[in-house]
Amino acid sequence: MDKKQLEENKYWIAKLTNEGLAEIETQTEDSNRKLGEAQSRIEDIQREVFNEPKLTVKSTLQSLYNLSTATDIQDAETGETVSLDDLQTLVFQDVEVLADLLGIELADWSPAAKNKLDDDISK
């Protein structure tokens, strides 16, 4: 092992000490913060370009309320009444948005996962 490689090894050993780990954690937190800011800005630009309203807890709850009180929900493209599975998917999408806005991680309770669970229970 030559002197240069020995110095590189010493550098990496020092980097992995507590001081080194703290530095790496700080860099990771900064990177994650910057990534979050960039994603937020991209979402803002998309809303401006596509003229979409900003998703908020209030707007998502209103959407869930509208879905829960609707008596005849129709597909925008076909005009046909949506199926129960389609309605569950719409509700689940709003629940996912709400959980994301509130910073809550949901278990996999998508309609497909729920159907699999129902099938497993009935066996």
C-alpha positions in Angstrom: 0.0 0.0 0.0 1.5 3.3 -1.1 1.5 6.5 1.0 -1.3 8.1 -1.0 -3.6 5.2 -0.5 -2.7 5.0 3.2 -3.7 8.7 3.5 -7.0 8.0 1.7 -7.8 5.2 4.1 -7.0 7.4 7.1 -9.3 10.0 5.7 -12.2 7.6 5.3 -11.6 6.1 8.7 -11.8 9.6 10.2 -14.9 10.4 8.1 -16.7 7.5 9.7 -16.1 8.5 13.3 -18.8 10.3 15.2 -17.6 13.6 13.9 -17.7 12.3 10.4 -21.1 10.8 10.8 -22.5 14.0 12.2 -21.1 15.9 9.2 -22.7 13.4 6.8 -26.1 13.6 8.6 -26.0 17.4 8.4 -25.3 17.2 4.6 -28.1 14.7 4.2 -30.6 16.9 6.1 -29.5 19.9 4.0 -29.9 17.8 0.8 -33.3 16.5 1.8 -34.5 20.0 2.7 -33.3 21.4 -0.7 -34.9 18.5 -2.5 -38.2 19.1 -0.6 -38.0 22.8 -1.6 -37.3 21.9 -5.2 -40.3 19.5 -5.3 -42.5 22.1 -3.8 -41.5 24.6 -6.3 -42.0 22.1 -9.2 -45.5 21.4 -7.9 -46.2 25.2 -7.7 -45.1 25.6 -11.3 -47.2 22.7 -12.4 -50.3 24.2 -10.7 -49.6 27.5 -12.4 -49.1 25.9 -15.8 -52.1 23.5 -15.6 -54.2 26.0 -13.6 -54.8 23.4 -10.9 -55.7 24.5 -7.4 -53.2 23.9 -4.6 -54.1 20.8 -2.6 -54.7 21.6 1.0 -56.1 19.7 4.0 -59.4 21.7 3.6 -59.7 21.1 -0.1 -59.0 17.4 0.3 -61.5 17.0 3.1 -64.1 18.9 1.0 -63.4 16.4 -1.9 -63.9 13.4 0.5 -67.1 15.0 1.8 -68.4 15.5 -1.8 -67.6 11.9 -2.6 -69.3 10.6 0.5 -72.5 12.6 -0.1 -72.8 12.1 -3.9 -75.6 10.0 -5.1 -74.6 9.5 -8.7 -71.0 9.9 -9.6 -70.3 9.7 -13.3 -67.2 9.1 -15.3 -66.1 12.4 -16.9 -65.2 10.7 -20.2 -68.0 8.1 -20.6 -70.8 9.7 -18.6 -71.5 6.3 -17.0 -72.0 5.8 -13.3 -68.7 4.8 -11.7 -68.4 1.4 -10.1 -67.8 0.8 -6.4 -64.2 -0.1 -7.1 -63.8 3.2 -9.0 -65.4 5.1 -6.1 -63.1 3.3 -3.6 -60.1 4.3 -5.8 -61.2 8.0 -5.8 -61.7 8.0 -2.0 -58.3 6.2 -1.5 -56.6 8.8 -3.7 -58.0 11.6 -1.5 -57.0 9.8 1.6 -53.4 9.4 0.3 -53.2 13.1 -0.5 -54.6 14.0 3.0 -52.0 11.6 4.6 -49.2 13.2 2.6 -50.3 16.7 3.5 -50.4 15.7 7.2 -47.1 13.8 7.0 -48.7 10.5 7.8 -47.4 7.3 6.2 -50.2 4.9 5.4 -50.0 1.1 5.3 -50.9 -0.4 1.9 -54.7 -0.2 2.1 -55.3 0.4 -1.6 -58.4 -1.3 -3.0 -56.3 -4.0 -4.5 -54.6 -4.7 -1.2 -57.9 -4.6 0.6 -59.4 -7.1 -1.8 -56.4 -9.4 -1.3 -56.9 -9.1 2.5 -60.6 -9.9 2.1 -59.8 -12.9 0.0 -57.2 -14.1 2.5 -59.7 -13.7 5.4 -62.4 -15.6 3.6 -60.2 -18.6 3.0 
